[in-house]
């Protein structure tokens, strides 16, 4: 896990009044996913997508919306372009 990217994302969540109550839980889940990624290629690919999303110059809300969209997918899914999936253009 890129600690700086995750730390900044959590900091951004804490600075949003409506998202701050969820920051600790999201941080815990990100750390758990990072640990799970060490032993599972599918989780590692998913977590790499999460890292890419949170590294983008978007609002915390926009990032959470795309993460929620990813989490709503069922089964094993291949996303050829996270930028296109997020609707963030090229």
Beta strands, then each sheet from edge to edge (+ up, - down):
end
